[in-house]
């Protein structure tokens, strides 16, 4: 049996870009929750300064497929000019 993978992704929007970042995340969430192995993929903290997305995956294989998937590619493209710095991804 695989060990569940827990992650937190932190997004720091450029000044005035909170709503665009939130919209891009909302669109991605709708797609990602349908992916195989996705247990949790939701915003668990948000403010104008920071958005935290909590992820839980059934296996390392499912996470790898997700990270190479179209939803992540689209999200990264949408956020490319909207963030202060790259997304910080931490295993919890």
Buried (B, 14 or more C-beta within 10 A) or exposed (E): EEEBBBBBBBBBBEEEBBEBBBEBBEBBBEBBEEBEBBEBBEBEEBEEEBBBBBBBBBBEEBBEBBEEBEBBEBBBEBBEEBBEEEBEEEEE
